Amino acid sequence: MPLPSPGSRQPYAADRKIRQLYQTTENYGSSEIELFPFFCIETRIDFNDVRTGFRETVSLSKALEIYSDTAELFWTDDMIREVDLAKTSVSVPDGVRLGVLPDFVDASFITRMENQFIQYLLRCFETRVYRNFDLNLYSFSGESQPEFFKRCVELFESPKRQELDELYEVFTRRLEQIRQKYIGLPDIGGLDQAKADSSNKDAFMNCSDRISRLFYSAEPVPDPSIAPSRRPSGVQELDEQLLSLEKEARQAFSNLCSRYEQKAQGIDEYILHPNLKDIHFVRSCILWIPRRNA
């Protein structure tokens, strides 16, 4: 098919009031390209959901090949193409062939196509929002689920820190009860008693230090139960008391951290569809582009 002459490069529409755009050909090299007419529409969707507080403006440029004179054709995702109107021109590019724009494409046809596109958006277009139930918090516009989860973790840090401090106070009081029972007793046993008291103090301080680091760093510390004991004989009761208390502290710490981890992970997904009032037309036109298999 010969290329159109310069004088013939005019809109092929039966109704000259219909705007026409042509995809530019920078990416096609020197090969001859044939362009076909598609109905194209540019819209803006202004989401403003009262329940979630979600606000976002989405710009869409979609194109649908003109299959028949039935403008009321049911639109589906596989029929629609994303297009970049920034890469179009109002004049026919050099080195292209143009298909035929049917005579039934007039202003009335375009209006009916616009109405069908509205129905498609109301039915199929959606955006996803995430909610954390415990925080009663929704994700921001464009915020991914991993990003939202990270923000939830950060927001839980303050109440988690408060509970860790309260829990630490409980174990501090219980440590003090053990200290009063086993440390600083009257020296009635001579040298052996003095050695035992010194060993008891060391064991107590080591246990107290590990529990402090556990709650203040909010990270697990090495388990003392795996280290070999070199304690003198006759002081096993204190060892057992300290070991039991520390295991209990570790378990309480682990339970608290797990609970907050589960709270942060308690994320639900909501799908929002636009309302009719959210949809705003920018422009509609006939867009000349290659077919997918061209």
C-alpha positions as CSV (number, residue, x, y, z in Angstrom):
1,M,0.0,0.0,0.0
2,P,1.6,3.3,-1.0
3,L,2.3,6.0,1.6
4,P,-0.2,8.8,1.7
5,S,0.9,12.0,-0.1
6,P,1.4,15.1,2.0
7,G,-1.9,16.5,0.8
8,S,-3.7,13.4,1.9
9,R,-2.5,13.4,5.5
10,Q,-5.7,14.8,7.0
11,P,-8.1,13.2,9.6
12,Y,-10.0,10.4,8.1
13,A,-13.0,10.8,10.4
14,A,-16.4,11.4,9.0
15,D,-17.0,13.9,11.7
16,R,-14.1,16.4,11.6
17,K,-14.9,17.6,15.1
18,I,-13.5,14.5,16.6
19,R,-9.9,15.0,17.8
20,Q,-7.4,12.6,16.4
21,L,-3.9,11.9,17.6
22,Y,-1.1,9.8,16.1
23,Q,1.5,7.8,17.8
24,T,5.0,9.0,17.0
25,T,7.4,6.7,15.3
26,E,10.8,7.3,17.0
27,N,11.0,3.7,18.2
28,Y,10.2,2.0,14.9
29,G,13.3,2.8,12.9
30,S,13.0,3.0,9.2
31,S,10.5,0.2,8.8
32,E,7.1,1.1,7.4
33,I,4.3,1.1,10.1
34,E,0.6,0.9,9.7
35,L,-1.5,2.7,12.3
36,F,-5.1,1.7,13.1
37,P,-7.9,3.8,14.8
38,F,-8.5,3.2,18.5
39,F,-11.0,5.0,20.8
40,C,-8.8,6.7,23.4
41,I,-9.9,8.4,26.6
42,E,-7.9,10.2,29.3
43,T,-9.5,10.5,32.7
44,R,-8.6,11.5,36.2
45,I,-10.0,9.6,39.2
46,D,-10.0,11.5,42.5
47,F,-10.4,9.0,45.4
48,N,-11.6,10.5,48.6
49,D,-12.8,7.7,50.8
50,V,-14.4,8.9,54.0
51,R,-14.2,5.6,55.8
52,T,-10.5,5.0,55.3
53,G,-9.4,8.6,54.9
54,F,-7.7,7.4,51.6
55,R,-7.0,10.3,49.2
56,E,-5.4,9.8,45.8
57,T,-5.5,11.1,42.3
58,V,-5.0,8.6,39.5
59,S,-4.5,9.6,35.8
60,L,-5.5,7.1,33.2
61,S,-5.0,7.0,29.4
62,K,-6.7,3.9,27.9
63,A,-7.3,2.8,24.3
64,L,-9.7,0.3,22.8
65,E,-9.7,-0.8,19.2
66,I,-12.8,0.0,17.3
67,Y,-14.2,-3.5,16.6
68,S,-17.7,-2.6,15.3
69,D,-20.4,0.0,15.3
70,T,-21.7,-1.4,18.6
71,A,-20.5,1.3,21.0
72,E,-22.2,-0.5,23.9
73,L,-19.6,-3.3,23.7
74,F,-18.8,-4.8,27.2
75,W,-15.2,-3.7,28.1
76,T,-12.8,-6.1,29.7
77,D,-9.2,-5.7,30.8
78,D,-7.7,-7.8,28.0
79,M,-9.3,-5.5,25.4
80,I,-7.8,-2.3,26.8
81,R,-4.4,-0.9,26.2
82,E,-2.4,1.6,28.3
83,V,-1.2,4.4,26.1
84,D,1.2,7.3,26.6
85,L,-0.3,10.4,25.1
86,A,2.9,12.3,25.6
87,K,4.3,10.3,22.7
88,T,1.6,11.4,20.2
89,S,1.2,14.1,17.6
90,V,-1.7,15.9,16.1
91,S,-0.3,15.3,12.6
92,V,0.3,12.1,10.8
93,P,4.0,11.0,11.2
94,D,6.2,10.5,8.2
95,G,6.6,6.9,6.9
96,V,3.3,5.4,8.1
97,R,0.3,3.9,6.5
98,L,-3.2,4.6,8.0
99,G,-6.0,2.2,8.3
100,V,-9.6,3.1,7.7
101,L,-11.7,5.0,10.2
102,P,-15.3,3.7,9.8
103,D,-18.0,6.1,8.8
104,F,-20.0,5.2,11.9
105,V,-17.5,6.9,14.2
106,D,-19.1,10.2,14.9
107,A,-19.8,12.4,17.9
108,S,-22.7,10.2,19.0
109,F,-20.5,7.1,18.8
110,I,-17.8,8.7,20.9
111,T,-20.3,9.7,23.6
112,R,-21.6,6.2,23.8
113,M,-18.1,4.9,24.1
114,E,-17.4,7.3,26.9
115,N,-20.4,6.0,28.8
116,Q,-19.2,2.5,28.4
117,F,-15.8,3.5,29.7
118,I,-17.4,4.9,32.8
119,Q,-19.2,1.6,33.4
120,Y,-15.9,-0.2,32.9
121,L,-14.2,2.0,35.6
122,L,-17.0,1.6,38.0
123,R,-17.0,-2.1,37.6
124,C,-13.3,-3.0,37.2
125,F,-10.9,-0.2,38.3
126,E,-9.7,-0.5,41.9
127,T,-7.0,0.5,44.3
128,R,-5.9,-1.4,47.4
129,V,-5.7,0.0,50.9
130,Y,-4.3,-1.8,54.0
131,R,-5.6,-1.5,57.5
132,N,-4.1,-2.5,60.9
133,F,-7.0,-3.4,63.2
134,D,-5.2,-2.7,66.5
135,L,-4.0,0.7,65.4
136,N,-7.1,1.5,63.5
137,L,-4.7,2.8,60.8
138,Y,-4.9,2.8,57.0
139,S,-2.1,2.9,54.5
140,F,-1.1,6.0,52.7
141,S,-1.6,6.5,49.0
142,G,1.0,4.5,47.2
143,E,2.2,2.8,50.3
144,S,3.0,-0.9,49.8
145,Q,2.1,-3.6,52.3
146,P,5.8,-4.1,53.5
147,E,6.1,-0.3,53.9
148,F,2.8,-0.2,55.8
149,F,3.9,-3.1,58.0
150,K,7.2,-1.3,58.8
151,R,5.2,1.8,59.8
152,C,3.0,-0.3,62.1
153,V,6.0,-1.8,63.8
154,E,7.4,1.7,64.4
155,L,4.1,2.9,65.9
156,F,3.9,-0.1,68.2
157,E,7.4,0.7,69.6
158,S,6.1,3.2,72.2
159,P,3.5,1.0,73.9
160,K,5.8,-2.0,73.6
161,R,8.6,-0.1,75.4
162,Q,6.2,0.9,78.1
163,E,5.1,-2.7,78.7
164,L,8.8,-3.9,78.7
165,D,9.6,-1.3,81.4
166,E,6.6,-2.4,83.5
167,L,7.6,-6.0,83.1
168,Y,11.2,-5.2,84.0
169,E,10.0,-3.6,87.3
170,V,8.2,-6.8,88.2
171,F,11.4,-8.9,87.8
172,T,13.5,-6.2,89.5
173,R,11.3,-6.6,92.6
174,R,11.6,-10.3,92.5
175,L,15.4,-10.1,92.2
176,E,15.4,-7.9,95.2
177,Q,13.5,-10.5,97.2
178,I,16.1,-13.1,96.2
179,R,18.9,-10.7,97.2
180,Q,17.5,-10.1,100.6
181,K,17.1,-13.8,101.2
182,Y,20.5,-15.0,100.0
183,I,22.9,-12.1,100.0
184,G,24.4,-10.3,103.0
185,L,23.5,-12.8,105.6
186,P,25.4,-12.6,109.0
187,D,28.9,-14.0,108.6
188,I,28.8,-17.0,111.0
189,G,30.6,-19.5,108.8
190,G,34.1,-18.2,108.6
191,L,36.1,-18.3,105.4
192,D,33.9,-20.8,103.6
193,Q,30.9,-18.6,104.3
194,A,32.7,-15.5,103.0
195,K,33.6,-17.4,99.8
196,A,30.1,-18.5,99.4
197,D,28.8,-14.9,99.9
198,S,31.2,-13.6,97.3
199,S,30.2,-16.3,94.8
200,N,26.5,-15.6,95.5
201,K,27.0,-11.9,94.9
202,D,28.7,-12.6,91.5
203,A,25.9,-15.0,90.5
204,F,23.3,-12.5,91.5
205,M,24.9,-9.6,89.7
206,N,25.4,-11.6,86.5
207,C,21.8,-12.7,86.5
208,S,20.6,-9.1,87.2
209,D,22.8,-7.8,84.4
210,R,21.4,-10.2,81.9
211,I,17.8,-9.5,82.8
212,S,18.6,-5.7,82.5
213,R,20.1,-6.1,79.1
214,L,17.2,-8.3,78.0
215,F,14.6,-5.6,78.7
216,Y,16.6,-2.5,77.9
217,S,18.0,-3.6,74.6
218,A,14.7,-5.4,73.8
219,E,16.9,-8.2,72.3
220,P,17.6,-11.7,73.5
221,V,20.8,-12.3,75.4
222,P,22.8,-15.6,75.7
223,D,21.1,-18.3,77.7
224,P,23.1,-18.9,80.9
225,S,21.8,-22.5,81.2
226,I,24.0,-23.6,78.3
227,A,27.2,-22.5,80.1
228,P,28.9,-25.0,82.4
229,S,28.5,-24.1,86.1
230,R,31.6,-23.6,88.3
231,R,29.8,-22.6,91.4
232,P,31.0,-23.9,94.8
233,S,29.0,-26.7,96.3
234,G,26.3,-25.8,98.9
235,V,24.9,-22.8,97.0
236,Q,22.7,-24.7,94.5
237,E,19.5,-23.2,95.9
238,L,20.4,-19.7,94.9
239,D,21.5,-20.9,91.5
240,E,18.2,-22.6,90.9
241,Q,16.2,-19.5,92.0
242,L,18.2,-17.2,89.7
243,L,18.0,-19.6,86.8
244,S,14.3,-20.1,87.2
245,L,13.7,-16.4,87.4
246,E,15.8,-15.7,84.4
247,K,14.0,-18.3,82.3
248,E,10.7,-16.8,83.4
249,A,11.9,-13.4,82.3
250,R,13.0,-14.6,79.0
251,Q,9.7,-16.3,78.4
252,A,7.8,-13.2,79.4
253,F,10.0,-11.1,77.1
254,S,9.4,-13.5,74.2
255,N,5.7,-13.6,74.7
256,L,5.4,-9.8,74.8
257,C,7.5,-9.4,71.6
258,S,5.5,-12.1,69.8
259,R,2.3,-10.4,70.8
260,Y,3.4,-7.1,69.3
261,E,4.7,-8.8,66.2
262,Q,1.3,-10.4,65.7
263,K,-0.4,-7.0,66.2
264,A,1.9,-5.4,63.5
265,Q,1.1,-8.3,61.2
266,G,-2.7,-7.9,61.7
267,I,-3.2,-6.2,58.3
268,D,-6.4,-6.5,56.3
269,E,-6.7,-5.5,52.6
270,Y,-9.5,-3.3,51.4
271,I,-10.3,-2.8,47.7
272,L,-11.8,0.6,46.8
273,H,-13.7,1.3,43.6
274,P,-14.4,4.8,42.3
275,N,-17.7,6.4,42.6
276,L,-19.3,8.2,39.6
277,K,-18.4,11.6,41.2
278,D,-14.8,10.6,41.4
279,I,-14.4,10.2,37.7
280,H,-13.4,13.2,35.6
281,F,-12.9,13.3,31.8
282,V,-9.9,15.1,30.5
283,R,-10.3,14.3,26.8
284,S,-11.4,11.6,24.4
285,C,-10.2,11.1,20.8
286,I,-9.3,8.7,18.1
287,L,-5.8,7.5,18.6
288,W,-3.9,5.9,15.7
289,I,-1.5,3.3,16.9
290,P,-0.2,-0.1,15.7
291,R,-2.1,-3.3,16.6
292,R,-0.4,-5.5,19.1
293,N,0.5,-8.0,16.5
294,A,1.7,-5.4,14.1
